[in-house]
Amino acid sequence: ITPMVEHYRCMVDVLGRAGQLDQAEDLINSMPFEPDAVSWMTLLASCKVHGDVDRGAWAAEHVFELDQNNDSPYVVLSNIYAKSGKWCDVAKVRK
């Protein structure tokens, strides 16, 4: 089987759920094709679960660039900031 983007997304999800955010990010960056918004969104969701604010903001930036019509990364990023008590950042994202 030749690994396709869907296989990589699944592995990003598995690593993210396991709290292995470094490895999930490394996998996204080493994919043999350009990472898509779904891959970055998967990492962003894992950052929310595990409270990784900086990596979450970075993943959200990629989703913003790749899928400009998607409001989901703004909501998830806002929730990450709120969970960590960064209310000024919550307000910036919501504007």
ChimeraX attribute file (.defattr): number of C-alpha atoms within 10 A of each C-alpha:
attribute: neighborCount
match mode: 1-to-1
recipient: residues
	/A:1	3
	/A:2	5
	/A:3	9
	/A:4	11
	/A:5	18
	/A:6	11
	/A:7	11
	/A:8	18
	/A:9	23
	/A:10	13
	/A:11	17
	/A:12	25
	/A:13	21
	/A:14	16
	/A:15	19
	/A:16	23
	/A:17	18
	/A:18	12
	/A:19	16
	/A:20	15
	/A:21	22
	/A:22	11
	/A:23	14
	/A:24	26
	/A:25	18
	/A:26	11
	/A:27	18
	/A:28	21
	/A:29	12
	/A:30	11
	/A:31	14
	/A:32	12
	/A:33	10
	/A:34	11
	/A:35	19
	/A:36	15
	/A:37	20
	/A:38	15
	/A:39	25
	/A:40	26
	/A:41	23
	/A:42	19
	/A:43	27
	/A:44	29
	/A:45	21
	/A:46	25
	/A:47	24
	/A:48	20
	/A:49	14
	/A:50	17
	/A:51	16
	/A:52	17
	/A:53	19
	/A:54	12
	/A:55	18
	/A:56	24
	/A:57	20
	/A:58	14
	/A:59	23
	/A:60	23
	/A:61	17
	/A:62	19
	/A:63	25
	/A:64	18
	/A:65	10
	/A:66	15
	/A:67	14
	/A:68	11
	/A:69	9
	/A:70	12
	/A:71	11
	/A:72	14
	/A:73	25
	/A:74	19
	/A:75	14
	/A:76	20
	/A:77	26
	/A:78	21
	/A:79	18
	/A:80	26
	/A:81	24
	/A:82	15
	/A:83	15
	/A:84	13
	/A:85	11
	/A:86	14
	/A:87	13
	/A:88	10
	/A:89	14
	/A:90	20
	/A:91	12
	/A:92	9
	/A:93	16
	/A:94	10
	/A:95	6
